[in-house]
């Protein structure tokens, strides 16, 4: 799937979660789109580097520190995009968990479910 498709799925996920969680808020579709682009780029570029630099913490926590990294990237996106707000770090943690789950489900629906190779 191309980057734009991933951004649109991320945008839909962030929008759904923002409707459910009171700690995430967006003012317009443009601000939601810009936040999704920033989070998508951060996931593609910064996330692997942050995981590499914090590898000992990721290993010690059995991968749970990746949740903190995802929350940090979501929180940074709220700093950079006016009109997209995350009202605290713990809302970012909960939001990133829910965005990951909704994105996973939407990706599975778009991809058509599991593919079996024969």
TISE-314936 format. One line per 3 residues: number of its first residue (from 0); their letters; for each residue x, y, z of C-alpha. Coordinates in pm, 1 decimal. Each point is the difference from the previous one (the first is absolute). Example, Ala and Ser with C-alpha at 12.3 -4.5 7.8 and 13.67 -1.06 7.14 Angstrom:
<rs>
0> as> 1230.0 -450.0 780.0 ~ 137.0 344.0 -66.0
</rs>
This chain:
<rs>
0> xxx> 0.0 0.0 0.0 ~ 133.8 342.7 -84.8 ~ 77.1 271.9 250.4
3> xxx> -319.5 194.1 -74.5 ~ -212.6 -308.0 64.3 ~ 177.6 -57.2 330.1
6> xxx> -49.5 364.5 95.1 ~ -372.1 -20.2 -81.7 ~ -39.5 -311.1 215.8
9> xxx> 197.3 170.5 277.9 ~ -217.8 309.1 -39.7 ~ -316.1 -208.6 29.3
12> xxx> 141.6 -178.2 305.3 ~ 97.8 325.4 167.5 ~ -341.9 147.4 -76.2
15> xxx> -185.1 -298.8 144.7 ~ 214.4 3.5 313.9 ~ -38.6 377.8 38.4
18> xxx> -377.2 -41.8 -2.0 ~ 20.1 -268.3 271.0 ~ 272.7 146.8 223.8
21> xxx> -52.1 339.0 163.8 ~ 378.0 50.1 21.4 ~ 45.1 22.9 -378.4
24> xxx> -159.3 279.3 -199.6 ~ 18.5 132.3 -355.4 ~ -160.0 316.7 -132.0
27> xxx> -19.0 -80.6 -370.5 ~ 66.8 -274.9 -249.7 ~ 303.6 194.9 -117.3
30> xxx> 154.4 -2.3 346.6 ~ -77.7 -371.3 30.0 ~ 157.1 -65.2 -341.1
33> xxx> 313.2 199.3 88.0 ~ 31.4 -183.0 331.4 ~ -34.1 -334.4 -181.0
36> xxx> 270.9 101.4 -249.9 ~ 235.0 101.1 281.7 ~ -67.8 -316.5 199.4
39> xxx> 41.8 -209.0 -316.4 ~ 332.4 161.8 -84.2 ~ 114.7 -26.9 361.2
42> xxx> -94.1 -369.3 3.9 ~ 192.4 -57.1 -321.7 ~ 311.4 202.4 87.6
45> xxx> 31.3 73.4 371.9 ~ -159.2 -307.9 156.6 ~ 262.8 -249.4 -121.5
48> xxx> 278.9 231.3 116.1 ~ -161.4 52.1 340.4 ~ -47.8 -374.1 41.0
51> xxx> 364.6 -57.2 -92.0 ~ 126.5 263.9 244.8 ~ -222.4 -128.8 280.5
54> xxx> 53.6 -367.5 -79.4 ~ 112.7 -92.1 353.6 ~ -322.8 147.5 142.6
57> xxx> -206.1 -173.4 -267.4 ~ 163.7 -333.9 81.1 ~ -26.1 39.9 377.6
60> xxx> -366.7 98.3 -25.1 ~ -69.0 -285.8 -244.1 ~ -103.5 248.1 -267.0
63> xxx> -236.0 207.9 212.1 ~ 225.1 305.3 -29.8 ~ -105.1 19.3 -365.9
66> xxx> -339.6 117.9 131.0 ~ 177.6 295.5 162.5 ~ 177.8 76.0 -329.3
69> xxx> -331.5 -8.2 -190.7 ~ -159.8 228.4 259.1 ~ 293.1 240.5 -24.7
72> xxx> -37.6 20.1 -379.2 ~ -373.5 66.9 33.4 ~ 66.9 266.3 263.3
75> xxx> 262.5 166.1 -223.6 ~ -253.0 9.0 -285.2 ~ -238.1 189.7 227.1
78> xxx> 273.0 257.1 67.5 ~ 68.7 47.0 -370.3 ~ -356.1 14.4 -136.6
81> xxx> -227.6 276.3 116.1 ~ -353.5 -129.8 22.0 ~ 107.5 -345.8 119.7
84> xxx> 27.0 -36.0 375.6 ~ 110.6 -276.1 233.2 ~ -81.8 109.6 354.6
87> xxx> 282.6 -176.6 179.1 ~ 252.5 -277.4 -22.4 ~ -231.2 -268.0 142.3
90> xxx> -266.9 92.2 -254.0 ~ 273.5 -42.1 -262.2 ~ 79.5 -347.3 135.7
93> xxx> -364.3 -108.0 -3.5 ~ -55.2 168.6 -335.8 ~ 300.1 -167.8 -160.5
96> xxx> -117.0 -340.8 123.2 ~ -348.8 55.9 -137.8 ~ 129.7 148.1 -327.7
99> xxx> 221.2 -306.9 -45.1 ~ -295.2 -232.1 55.7 ~ -236.9 189.8 -231.2
102> xxx> 273.0 33.2 -267.5 ~ 64.2 -373.6 19.0 ~ -370.3 -75.0 -45.7
105> xxx> -39.8 247.8 -286.7 ~ 311.6 -133.6 -173.6 ~ -139.7 -353.5 26.0
108> xxx> -332.3 113.7 -146.9 ~ 167.4 185.7 -287.5 ~ 245.0 -280.3 -72.3
111> xxx> -282.2 -252.9 -7.9 ~ 110.6 -213.1 292.2 ~ 279.7 -253.6 17.8
114> xxx> 144.7 -130.8 -321.0 ~ 87.3 -365.6 -27.1 ~ 286.8 -105.5 -220.6
117> x> -23.1 -333.4 -170.5
</rs>
